[in-house]
C-alpha cells in the first residue's frame, strides 16, 4: 500500500501477510493448500479495515482529506460530469490555475462547475500553487458565476484547498476584498448553488466558493476556519498539538452536520475516496443531482430566502452572556 498513513499500519501488515500467502499458494511443487488460511486472512483484513476506518479521530480524517491519492476537482469533473469546457482568466489580471471552472453537464443538467485544484507532483503543485488561490482565482470564479446567473445555469462548486494564498502579491491585489465580494454576490445569485467540500476546506479560501443553497461534504473531508496546525501553533505554541486542535475545532463532517454548518454528508468507500475514486464520484454525483432537482422545484424567491436564513442561523449562542459584577 503506497502512501500509507500511520493509523493504517495494522492494515498494511495484514495485507502483506495475505499477499505472501497468495504467493506461496501459487508456487508449484509445495504440495500445501493455503486456501483456508487465505480465507481467514481475508476475513481478518476486512474486519480490521472496518474497525480502523469506523473509529477515525478528527486528526486522522484530516490526514485522509490530504491523502496524495485522494481525487481532486479535475478528477471528479472527469468522473461525475460530462462535456467539461474550461474557461480561463478573470479578465482583470491573470489566469489563476489554482481555480478551474467552466461549463459542463451532470445527469442531463447543464451547469457551471468550478473548484480549487491541487497538484499531484512538484511541477503541478507549482502550477496550481498547491491549490491556494490568488485574488484573480476568486475573480475568475466570480466571472464564471455571473455567466451562470446570466444564462440561468445552476452553479456547482468543489472545494479542496488549505486556504487562499497569503503572499505579498496576493495581499497587494486585495485577496480579502476578492473573497468578500464573492460572499456577497453568491448570496444574491438567483440560480441554484451547490457547494461540495471534497477534501480540505480551509478558512476564507474555502468560504469564497462556499456560499450555497446546499453545502455537501465528503465523509472524510473537513471544513474549518483554520488548519489544525495553525490552531495548535496559536493556542498551544506547538504544532505537535494538531490532533488536540482538530478535536477542539469540530471540523469533521459529523461535527459540522451536528452543528448545522453542512446539509449532507456524502459517504466514501471503506478506506477513503483515495481507495475508489470512481465510486466516490458516483456517490457525489447522485447527491449533487438529487439536491439540484430539489432546489429547482423552488421559486427564486424561496431559494434566496432559504439561503439567507441558512447563513444567518450560523453562530447562535447556546448559553446566556455573563454579566460582570456590579452591572
C-alpha positions as CSV (number, residue, x, y, z in Angstrom):
1,X,0.0,0.0,0.0
2,X,1.7,3.2,-1.2
3,X,1.3,6.5,0.8
4,X,0.2,4.6,3.9
5,X,-0.8,6.7,7.0
6,X,0.4,5.8,10.5
7,X,-3.0,4.5,11.6
8,X,-3.2,2.2,8.6
9,X,-0.2,0.2,9.7
10,X,-2.2,-2.8,11.0
11,X,-4.0,-3.0,7.6
12,X,-0.7,-2.8,5.7
13,X,0.8,-5.6,7.8
14,X,-2.2,-7.9,7.3
15,X,-2.2,-7.1,3.6
16,X,1.4,-8.0,3.3
17,X,0.8,-11.3,5.1
18,X,-2.1,-12.0,2.8
19,X,0.0,-11.3,-0.3
20,X,2.7,-13.6,0.9
21,X,0.2,-16.4,1.5
22,X,-1.2,-16.0,-2.0
23,X,2.3,-16.0,-3.5
24,X,3.1,-19.2,-1.6
25,X,-0.2,-20.9,-2.7
26,X,0.7,-20.2,-6.4
27,X,4.1,-21.8,-6.1
28,X,4.1,-25.2,-7.6
29,X,5.7,-28.2,-6.0
30,X,5.0,-27.3,-2.4
31,X,2.0,-29.7,-2.0
32,X,0.4,-27.4,0.6
33,X,-3.1,-25.9,0.3
34,X,-3.3,-22.4,1.8
35,X,-6.9,-21.8,0.7
36,X,-8.4,-22.0,4.2
37,X,-5.7,-19.7,5.6
38,X,-6.2,-17.2,2.8
39,X,-10.0,-17.0,3.5
40,X,-9.3,-16.5,7.2
41,X,-6.7,-13.8,6.5
42,X,-9.1,-12.0,4.1
43,X,-11.9,-12.0,6.7
44,X,-9.5,-10.7,9.3
45,X,-8.2,-8.0,6.9
46,X,-11.8,-6.9,6.1
47,X,-12.7,-6.7,9.8
48,X,-9.6,-4.8,10.7
49,X,-10.4,-2.2,7.9
50,X,-13.9,-1.8,9.3
51,X,-12.5,-1.3,12.9
52,X,-9.9,1.2,11.8
53,X,-11.9,3.3,9.4
54,X,-15.1,3.4,11.5
55,X,-13.2,4.8,14.5
56,X,-11.1,7.5,13.0
57,X,-10.2,10.6,15.1
58,X,-10.7,14.1,13.7
59,X,-6.9,14.3,13.0
60,X,-6.9,11.0,11.2
61,X,-9.7,12.3,9.0
62,X,-7.7,15.4,8.3
63,X,-4.9,13.1,7.1
64,X,-7.2,11.3,4.8
65,X,-8.6,14.6,3.4
66,X,-4.9,15.4,2.5
67,X,-4.1,12.0,1.1
68,X,-1.9,12.5,-2.0
69,X,-4.0,9.9,-3.9
70,X,-7.4,11.5,-3.0
71,X,-9.4,12.6,-6.1
72,X,-9.1,16.3,-6.8
73,X,-11.5,18.6,-8.5
74,X,-10.4,17.7,-12.1
75,X,-10.7,14.0,-11.2
76,X,-14.3,14.5,-10.1
77,X,-15.0,16.6,-13.2
78,X,-13.9,13.8,-15.4
79,X,-15.8,11.1,-13.4
80,X,-19.0,12.8,-12.4
81,X,-19.6,15.4,-15.2
82,X,-19.7,15.3,-18.9
83,X,-18.5,17.7,-21.6
84,X,-16.5,20.0,-19.4
85,X,-15.3,23.1,-21.2
86,X,-12.8,25.1,-19.2
87,X,-12.9,28.9,-19.1
88,X,-9.7,30.7,-18.3
89,X,-8.8,34.1,-16.8
90,X,-10.5,36.8,-14.7
91,X,-10.3,39.4,-17.5
92,X,-8.6,41.7,-15.0
93,X,-5.2,40.4,-14.2
94,X,-4.3,36.7,-14.9
95,X,-5.5,33.1,-15.1
96,X,-5.1,31.5,-11.7
97,X,-4.5,27.8,-12.3
98,X,-5.4,27.0,-8.6
99,X,-9.1,27.6,-9.6
100,X,-10.6,25.7,-12.5
101,X,-14.1,26.1,-13.9
102,X,-16.3,26.1,-16.9
103,X,-19.5,24.7,-18.5
104,X,-20.4,21.0,-18.0
105,X,-23.4,18.7,-17.9
106,X,-24.3,16.4,-14.9
107,X,-27.1,13.8,-15.4
108,X,-28.5,15.9,-18.2
109,X,-28.4,19.2,-16.3
110,X,-26.4,22.0,-17.9
111,X,-24.3,23.7,-15.2
112,X,-21.4,25.9,-14.5
113,X,-18.9,24.0,-12.3
114,X,-15.8,25.3,-10.6
115,X,-13.4,24.5,-7.8
116,X,-9.9,24.6,-6.4
117,X,-7.3,22.3,-7.8
118,X,-4.1,20.9,-6.2
119,X,-1.2,19.2,-7.9
120,X,0.0,15.6,-7.8
121,X,3.7,16.3,-8.1
122,X,6.1,19.2,-7.6
123,X,5.7,20.6,-11.1
124,X,1.9,20.5,-11.0
125,X,1.8,21.9,-7.4
126,X,3.8,24.9,-8.5
127,X,1.5,25.4,-11.5
128,X,-1.6,25.1,-9.2
129,X,0.1,26.9,-6.3
130,X,-0.8,23.9,-4.1
131,X,-4.5,24.6,-4.5
132,X,-4.2,28.0,-2.8
133,X,-5.8,30.7,-5.0
134,X,-4.7,34.3,-5.5
135,X,-7.3,37.1,-5.8
136,X,-7.5,36.5,-9.6
137,X,-8.7,33.0,-8.9
138,X,-11.7,34.2,-6.9
139,X,-12.4,36.9,-9.5
140,X,-12.3,34.2,-12.2
141,X,-14.8,32.2,-10.2
142,X,-17.0,35.2,-9.8
143,X,-16.8,35.8,-13.6
144,X,-18.0,32.3,-14.2
145,X,-20.8,32.5,-11.6
146,X,-22.0,35.7,-13.2
147,X,-22.2,33.9,-16.5
148,X,-24.2,31.2,-14.9
149,X,-26.6,33.6,-13.4
150,X,-26.9,35.5,-16.7
151,X,-27.8,32.3,-18.6
152,X,-29.8,30.7,-15.7
153,X,-27.4,27.8,-15.2
154,X,-27.0,26.2,-11.7
155,X,-23.7,26.7,-10.0
156,X,-21.7,23.7,-8.6
157,X,-18.5,24.4,-6.6
158,X,-16.0,21.8,-5.5
159,X,-13.8,22.9,-2.5
160,X,-10.4,21.4,-1.8
161,X,-7.9,24.0,-0.5
162,X,-5.8,24.6,2.6
163,X,-6.8,28.3,2.2
164,X,-6.3,31.3,0.0
165,X,-2.7,32.2,-0.8
166,X,-1.4,34.7,1.9
167,X,1.6,36.0,0.0
168,X,2.6,39.7,-0.6
169,X,1.4,39.8,-4.2
170,X,-2.0,38.3,-3.1
171,X,-2.4,41.0,-0.4
172,X,-1.3,43.7,-2.9
173,X,-4.1,42.6,-5.2
174,X,-6.6,42.5,-2.4
175,X,-7.3,38.9,-1.6
176,X,-9.7,39.8,1.3
177,X,-11.7,42.1,-1.0
178,X,-12.0,39.4,-3.7
179,X,-13.3,36.8,-1.2
180,X,-15.7,39.3,0.4
181,X,-17.2,40.2,-3.0
182,X,-17.7,36.5,-3.7
183,X,-19.5,36.1,-0.4
184,X,-21.8,39.0,-1.2
185,X,-22.5,38.0,-4.8
186,X,-23.1,34.4,-4.1
187,X,-25.7,35.3,-1.6
188,X,-27.6,37.2,-4.3
189,X,-27.3,34.9,-7.4
190,X,-30.8,33.8,-8.4
191,X,-29.7,30.3,-9.7
192,X,-29.4,27.2,-7.5
193,X,-26.0,26.9,-5.9
194,X,-24.5,23.7,-4.5
195,X,-21.1,23.5,-2.8
196,X,-19.3,20.3,-2.1
197,X,-16.2,20.0,0.2
198,X,-14.3,17.1,-1.3
199,X,-11.0,17.4,0.6
200,X,-9.7,20.3,2.6
201,X,-12.0,23.2,3.4
202,X,-9.6,25.8,4.7
203,X,-10.7,29.2,6.0
204,X,-11.8,32.0,3.7
205,X,-10.2,30.3,0.8
206,X,-12.9,27.7,1.0
207,X,-15.7,30.0,2.0
208,X,-15.0,32.2,-1.1
209,X,-16.7,29.3,-3.0
210,X,-18.9,28.0,-0.2
211,X,-22.0,30.3,0.0
212,X,-24.6,27.9,-1.4
213,X,-28.2,26.7,-1.1
214,X,-26.9,23.3,-0.2
215,X,-23.4,22.5,1.3
216,X,-22.3,18.9,0.9
217,X,-19.2,17.4,2.4
218,X,-17.5,14.1,1.8
219,X,-17.2,11.8,4.8
220,X,-13.5,12.3,5.4
221,X,-13.3,15.9,4.3
222,X,-13.0,18.8,6.7
223,X,-14.1,22.4,6.8
224,X,-12.5,24.8,9.2
225,X,-11.7,28.5,10.0
226,X,-8.1,27.5,10.5
227,X,-5.9,24.4,9.9
228,X,-5.3,22.2,13.0
229,X,-1.6,23.1,12.8
230,X,-2.3,26.8,12.7
231,X,-4.7,26.5,15.7
232,X,-2.1,24.4,17.6
233,X,0.6,27.0,17.0
234,X,-1.6,29.8,18.3
235,X,-3.2,28.2,21.3
236,X,-0.6,25.7,22.4
237,X,2.5,27.3,20.8
238,X,3.3,23.8,19.5
239,X,2.3,22.4,16.1
240,X,2.6,18.9,17.5
241,X,-0.7,19.6,19.3
242,X,-2.5,19.4,15.9
243,X,-4.5,16.3,16.9
244,X,-5.8,18.1,20.0
245,X,-6.6,21.1,17.9
246,X,-8.5,19.1,15.3
247,X,-10.7,17.6,18.1
248,X,-11.4,21.0,19.6
249,X,-12.2,22.7,16.3
250,X,-15.1,20.3,15.5
251,X,-14.1,20.2,11.8
252,X,-15.1,16.8,10.7
253,X,-18.2,16.0,8.6
254,X,-20.2,14.6,11.5
255,X,-19.4,17.6,13.8
256,X,-20.3,20.0,11.0
257,X,-23.6,18.3,10.3
258,X,-24.5,18.2,14.0
259,X,-23.8,22.0,14.2
260,X,-25.9,22.7,11.1
261,X,-23.0,24.0,9.1
262,X,-23.3,21.5,6.3
263,X,-26.5,20.0,4.9
264,X,-25.4,16.5,3.9
265,X,-22.6,14.0,4.4
266,X,-21.6,12.1,1.3
267,X,-20.3,8.7,2.3
268,X,-17.0,7.4,1.0
269,X,-15.8,3.8,0.2
270,X,-14.1,1.9,3.0
271,X,-10.7,3.4,3.4
272,X,-11.5,6.8,1.9
273,X,-12.0,8.3,-1.5
274,X,-8.4,7.5,-2.5
275,X,-9.2,3.8,-2.5
276,X,-12.1,4.1,-5.0
277,X,-12.3,7.5,-6.8
278,X,-15.0,6.2,-9.3
279,X,-17.4,5.0,-6.6
280,X,-16.8,8.3,-4.7
281,X,-17.5,10.3,-7.8
282,X,-20.7,8.3,-8.5
283,X,-22.0,8.9,-4.9
284,X,-21.1,12.6,-5.1
285,X,-22.8,12.9,-8.4
286,X,-26.0,11.3,-7.1
287,X,-26.0,13.7,-4.1
288,X,-25.5,16.7,-6.3
289,X,-28.2,15.8,-8.8
290,X,-30.7,15.0,-6.0
291,X,-30.2,18.3,-4.3
292,X,-30.2,20.2,-7.5
293,X,-33.5,18.8,-8.6
294,X,-35.0,19.6,-5.2
295,X,-33.7,23.2,-5.4
296,X,-35.1,23.6,-8.9
297,X,-38.6,22.9,-7.6
298,X,-38.4,26.1,-5.5
299,X,-39.1,29.6,-6.8
300,X,-36.3,32.1,-7.0
301,X,-37.7,34.0,-4.1
302,X,-38.0,30.8,-1.9
303,X,-34.4,29.8,-2.7
304,X,-33.0,33.3,-1.9
305,X,-35.0,33.4,1.4
306,X,-33.8,30.0,2.4
307,X,-30.2,30.8,1.5
308,X,-30.3,34.0,3.6
309,X,-31.9,32.3,6.6
310,X,-29.4,29.4,6.4
311,X,-26.3,31.6,6.8
312,X,-28.0,34.0,9.3
313,X,-28.6,31.0,11.5
314,X,-24.9,30.3,11.9
315,X,-23.2,31.1,15.2
316,X,-26.0,31.2,17.7
317,X,-25.0,31.2,21.3
318,X,-26.5,28.4,23.5
319,X,-25.5,30.0,26.8
320,X,-26.6,33.4,28.0
321,X,-23.8,36.0,28.2
322,X,-22.4,36.5,31.7
323,X,-22.9,40.0,33.2
324,X,-19.9,41.4,35.0
325,X,-20.0,42.2,38.7
326,X,-21.7,45.5,39.6
327,X,-23.6,45.7,36.3
